[in-house]
Amino acid sequence: MKKTLTILAFVAAFPAGIAVADDDCFVPMAEWQPREAVQRLALEKGWTVRRIKIDDGCYEIDGTDGQGRRIEVTVHPSTLQVMELEYKQEGRGRNGRSDK
């Protein structure tokens, strides 16, 4: 009985944990907006686009904002909703150290 309750508790909690940590986009390609629409979104927001790529099924914009700060923006592929906007530090390499 105790083992059954433990298993049921785990199964009940497992999907909730995935939903909280999941930032991937699960959208069929037929429903995606074109890259040109992502480019227009960036221009409307005052961003300069260096690169648009696909990461975890979402569009990801690498570029700079209106003040020249480096940004990485995650955009939902069908709604073009900004899901995350992250500011990147200048002068940092992949290992976290200065590029000097």
KELUMKOL-631193 format. One record per residue: x, y, z of N, C-alpha, C in turn; residue in three letters. Coordinates in pm, 1 decimal. Atoms other than C-alpha are relative to their C-alpha. Layout:
N
[[X; Y; Z]; [X; Y; Z]; [X; Y; Z]; ALA];
...
// end
This chain:
100
[[81.9; -118.7; 0.0]; [0.0; 0.0; 0.0]; [86.6; 125.4; 0.0]; MET];
[[-89.2; -115.7; -9.6]; [278.8; 242.4; 94.0]; [72.6; 22.4; -132.7]; LYS];
[[-70.0; -9.1; 127.8]; [463.3; 164.8; -230.1]; [-93.0; 56.7; -107.1]; LYS];
[[98.8; -49.9; 96.3]; [146.9; 229.9; -434.9]; [-22.4; 149.1; 18.2]; THR];
[[19.5; -143.0; -27.2]; [93.1; 567.5; -265.4]; [120.4; 81.8; -44.7]; LEU];
[[-121.4; -68.9; 42.3]; [454.2; 665.5; -332.7]; [3.5; 14.4; -151.5]; THR];
[[2.1; -2.8; 146.6]; [422.2; 576.3; -700.8]; [-105.3; 98.0; -49.6]; ILE];
[[106.1; -92.1; 40.4]; [91.0; 764.2; -731.9]; [38.5; 146.0; 25.2]; LEU];
[[-44.3; -136.1; -30.9]; [239.6; 1072.4; -564.6]; [102.6; 46.3; -102.2]; ALA];
[[-101.8; -33.9; 99.2]; [535.3; 1064.7; -804.3]; [-63.8; 28.5; -135.6]; PHE];
[[67.4; -16.9; 129.7]; [314.1; 1025.0; -1112.4]; [-81.2; 128.4; -2.4]; VAL];
[[81.0; -121.8; -7.3]; [86.1; 1308.0; -998.9]; [87.3; 124.5; -5.5]; ALA];
[[-88.3; -117.3; -4.7]; [378.8; 1546.6; -939.0]; [85.1; 14.1; -125.4]; ALA];
[[-92.2; -2.7; 112.9]; [586.0; 1456.4; -1245.1]; [-44.4; 91.6; -113.6]; PHE];
[[38.5; -90.9; 108.7]; [381.4; 1630.7; -1520.6]; [0.8; 146.3; 41.2]; PRO];
[[-0.9; -138.7; -46.3]; [349.8; 1947.2; -1310.3]; [141.6; 55.1; -0.7]; ALA];
[[-139.2; -43.3; 1.1]; [727.2; 1965.3; -1274.3]; [49.2; 29.7; -139.4]; GLY];
[[-39.2; -23.9; 138.3]; [772.4; 1941.3; -1648.2]; [-60.8; 130.2; -50.4]; ILE];
[[67.4; -119.5; 49.1]; [519.7; 2215.2; -1719.7]; [65.0; 126.6; 53.1]; ALA];
[[-61.1; -117.5; -58.5]; [693.3; 2458.8; -1486.3]; [135.2; 28.6; -64.3]; VAL];
[[-135.1; -18.6; 50.4]; [1042.1; 2402.9; -1627.4]; [6.8; 6.7; -152.0]; ALA];
[[-0.9; 11.5; 145.4]; [941.1; 2378.5; -1993.2]; [-14.4; 136.2; -66.2]; ASP];
[[8.8; -124.2; 75.3]; [1021.1; 2680.2; -2210.0]; [16.0; -24.9; -149.6]; ASP];
[[-6.8; 34.9; 141.2]; [1026.1; 2496.6; -2541.9]; [-130.6; 39.3; -68.4]; ASP];
[[119.7; -29.5; 79.1]; [782.7; 2577.8; -2822.3]; [-36.6; -126.3; -78.1]; CYS];
[[47.1; 119.0; 70.0]; [579.2; 2285.8; -2952.1]; [-109.1; 42.1; -97.5]; PHE];
[[92.8; -52.2; 100.2]; [417.9; 2424.9; -3267.2]; [33.4; -65.8; -133.9]; VAL];
[[-27.7; 55.6; 132.5]; [380.0; 2248.5; -3604.3]; [53.3; 108.8; -94.1]; PRO];
[[-62.5; -96.9; 90.9]; [591.1; 2418.4; -3872.0]; [-101.8; 72.3; -88.4]; MET];
[[103.0; -61.9; 84.6]; [276.1; 2487.2; -4077.5]; [-62.6; 122.0; 67.3]; ALA];
[[58.9; -111.6; -73.9]; [165.4; 2730.7; -3803.3]; [99.9; 111.5; 31.1]; GLU];
[[-103.9; -98.9; -30.3]; [493.3; 2926.1; -3785.2]; [-16.5; 125.2; -84.7]; TRP];
[[-13.2; -124.8; 73.9]; [521.4; 3290.1; -3884.5]; [135.7; -4.0; -72.2]; GLN];
[[-128.7; 0.0; 70.7]; [798.6; 3353.3; -4141.0]; [105.3; 83.2; 73.6]; PRO];
[[-110.4; -75.6; -61.1]; [1140.5; 3487.5; -4038.5]; [-15.0; 150.1; -23.8]; ARG];
[[19.0; -141.8; 30.8]; [1050.2; 3816.3; -4207.3]; [-90.5; 66.7; 103.9]; GLU];
[[88.3; -53.4; -103.6]; [773.5; 3862.5; -3948.5]; [76.7; 20.4; 130.3]; ALA];
[[-83.6; -14.0; -119.4]; [1027.4; 3808.8; -3670.1]; [90.2; 122.5; -15.7]; VAL];
[[-83.5; -116.7; 30.0]; [1254.6; 4065.6; -3835.0]; [-80.4; 129.6; 19.1]; GLN];
[[86.7; -118.6; -15.6]; [964.1; 4316.6; -3849.9]; [-28.9; 27.5; 147.8]; ARG];
[[23.5; -15.2; -143.1]; [885.0; 4252.4; -3482.2]; [120.0; 68.4; 66.0]; LEU];
[[-121.8; -57.2; -57.9]; [1245.6; 4331.9; -3391.1]; [14.0; 147.9; -37.5]; ALA];
[[-10.3; -139.7; 43.0]; [1244.1; 4652.2; -3596.9]; [-102.5; 87.5; 71.6]; LEU];
[[104.6; -74.6; -71.9]; [915.0; 4762.7; -3435.1]; [39.6; 27.1; 144.8]; GLU];
[[-42.9; -14.9; -138.6]; [1073.3; 4712.6; -3092.8]; [127.9; 83.2; 12.3]; LYS];
[[-122.6; -79.8; -2.5]; [1382.6; 4913.1; -3192.3]; [126.4; -81.7; 16.0]; GLY];
[[-115.4; 87.9; -12.8]; [1616.4; 4613.9; -3191.4]; [73.3; -10.7; -133.0]; TRP];
[[-82.0; 30.4; 116.5]; [1902.4; 4556.7; -3433.6]; [29.4; -149.3; 4.4]; THR];
[[-14.9; 145.6; 3.6]; [1913.6; 4191.9; -3539.8]; [136.1; -37.1; -55.8]; VAL];
[[-125.1; 56.6; 47.4]; [2246.7; 4018.5; -3567.2]; [-25.3; -137.2; -61.5]; ARG];
[[27.0; 136.8; 45.3]; [2101.0; 3670.3; -3610.4]; [-136.6; -44.1; 52.3]; ARG];
[[123.0; 66.4; -42.3]; [1767.5; 3487.1; -3599.9]; [23.2; -149.0; -19.6]; ILE];
[[-18.5; 144.6; 10.7]; [1787.7; 3117.7; -3523.2]; [-116.6; -70.0; 69.7]; LYS];
[[101.3; 81.6; -66.4]; [1566.9; 2835.5; -3399.4]; [68.7; -76.1; 112.3]; ILE];
[[-55.0; 68.6; -116.6]; [1633.3; 2701.5; -3050.1]; [-116.0; -56.5; 81.0]; ASP];
[[105.9; 69.3; -74.3]; [1412.8; 2446.9; -2870.4]; [-137.6; 24.8; -61.1]; ASP];
[[127.0; -18.7; 69.2]; [1142.4; 2501.5; -3132.3]; [-52.3; 141.4; 2.9]; GLY];
[[38.5; -141.3; -5.2]; [1129.1; 2878.4; -3070.8]; [95.2; 80.6; -87.9]; CYS];
[[-92.7; -93.3; 62.9]; [1271.4; 3169.7; -3265.6]; [84.9; 62.7; 109.1]; TYR];
[[-87.6; -70.2; -92.1]; [1569.8; 3327.7; -3095.1]; [70.6; 111.3; -77.1]; GLU];
[[-62.8; -116.3; 61.5]; [1691.9; 3676.2; -3184.0]; [123.3; 36.1; 81.2]; ILE];
[[-121.4; -53.7; -60.9]; [2050.4; 3775.2; -3108.3]; [20.9; 136.8; -63.2]; ASP];
[[-19.2; -134.0; 54.0]; [2109.5; 4146.0; -3142.3]; [24.2; 100.7; 109.2]; GLY];
[[-15.4; -108.0; -96.7]; [2107.0; 4479.0; -2963.1]; [-131.2; 76.0; 11.8]; THR];
[[120.6; -80.1; -19.7]; [1833.3; 4693.2; -2813.1]; [28.0; 144.4; -43.7]; ASP];
[[-12.7; -139.3; 42.0]; [1778.5; 5065.7; -2876.6]; [113.2; 74.9; 67.9]; GLY];
[[-111.4; -63.3; -70.7]; [2047.8; 5157.5; -2621.0]; [133.9; -67.6; -28.5]; GLN];
[[-124.2; 66.4; 38.3]; [2305.9; 4927.9; -2779.4]; [39.7; -117.1; 88.0]; GLY];
[[-30.5; 114.9; -85.7]; [2290.1; 4654.8; -2513.4]; [-27.4; -129.1; -76.1]; ARG];
[[20.1; 129.7; 64.4]; [2331.7; 4297.7; -2636.9]; [-118.3; -70.2; 63.3]; ARG];
[[118.1; 70.9; -48.4]; [2010.1; 4099.1; -2610.7]; [-12.6; -134.9; -68.6]; ILE];
[[41.4; 128.5; 56.1]; [1886.5; 3745.9; -2666.9]; [-148.3; -12.8; 33.2]; GLU];
[[145.0; -1.1; -17.9]; [1512.0; 3725.0; -2719.1]; [-58.0; -130.4; -53.2]; VAL];
[[70.8; 119.8; 41.9]; [1301.1; 3408.6; -2733.0]; [-140.9; 41.1; -40.5]; THR];
[[128.6; -40.5; 57.1]; [991.8; 3449.9; -2952.7]; [-79.3; -124.6; -38.6]; VAL];
[[87.7; 111.5; 36.5]; [696.1; 3211.1; -2989.7]; [-18.6; 1.0; -151.8]; HIS];
[[-0.1; 2.4; 146.1]; [695.0; 3095.9; -3354.3]; [-133.9; 27.3; -68.7]; PRO];
[[128.1; -25.1; 67.7]; [321.3; 3125.1; -3424.1]; [-64.6; 130.4; 44.3]; SER];
[[64.1; -122.7; -50.7]; [208.0; 3415.0; -3203.4]; [94.3; 120.1; -3.1]; THR];
[[-105.1; -101.4; -7.2]; [536.4; 3612.0; -3212.0]; [1.4; 72.1; 134.6]; LEU];
[[-5.0; -54.0; -136.0]; [491.2; 3671.4; -2839.8]; [142.7; -13.2; 52.2]; GLN];
[[-132.0; 5.1; -62.2]; [817.5; 3760.6; -2663.5]; [-13.3; -82.7; 127.2]; VAL];
[[7.3; 90.9; -113.7]; [867.9; 3476.0; -2418.6]; [107.5; 30.8; 103.4]; MET];
[[-110.5; -31.7; -90.6]; [1200.1; 3586.3; -2271.4]; [90.1; 101.3; -68.2]; GLU];
[[-98.0; -97.2; 48.1]; [1434.3; 3882.9; -2311.6]; [113.9; 1.0; 99.8]; LEU];
[[-116.5; 11.8; -87.7]; [1782.5; 3839.0; -2171.6]; [107.4; 96.4; -47.5]; GLU];
[[-110.3; -89.8; 31.8]; [2056.1; 4103.1; -2158.0]; [130.8; -74.6; 19.1]; TYR];
[[-129.2; 67.5; -4.7]; [2404.9; 3974.1; -2232.0]; [107.4; 99.9; 40.6]; LYS];
[[-111.2; -86.3; -39.0]; [2722.5; 4113.9; -2076.4]; [97.2; 13.0; -115.5]; GLN];
[[-100.8; -24.9; 103.6]; [2968.1; 4272.0; -2316.5]; [135.8; -50.3; 45.7]; GLU];
[[-138.3; 35.4; -29.8]; [3321.3; 4142.9; -2336.6]; [18.1; -129.4; 75.3]; GLY];
[[-12.2; 128.5; -69.1]; [3252.0; 3799.9; -2190.2]; [4.3; -111.6; -103.7]; ARG];
[[-8.6; 114.7; 88.6]; [3358.8; 3483.8; -2367.0]; [-91.5; -110.7; 46.5]; GLY];
[[85.6; 113.6; -36.0]; [3186.1; 3147.3; -2353.0]; [33.1; -54.7; 138.2]; ARG];
[[-39.7; 53.8; -129.8]; [3382.3; 3055.0; -2042.5]; [-25.0; 99.0; 113.5]; ASN];
[[33.4; -96.9; -103.3]; [3259.8; 3366.4; -1855.1]; [110.4; 99.7; 29.0]; GLY];
[[-110.3; -92.2; -22.3]; [3596.9; 3541.3; -1867.8]; [0.7; 107.6; -107.3]; ARG];
[[-11.2; -110.2; 94.7]; [3677.5; 3866.3; -2042.0]; [71.0; -46.1; -126.1]; SER];
[[-62.3; 36.6; 127.7]; [3774.7; 3840.9; -2409.9]; [133.9; 68.8; -22.0]; ASP];
[[-126.3; -74.5; 15.6]; [4084.6; 4057.3; -2349.9]; [118.1; -91.1; -15.6]; LYS];
// end
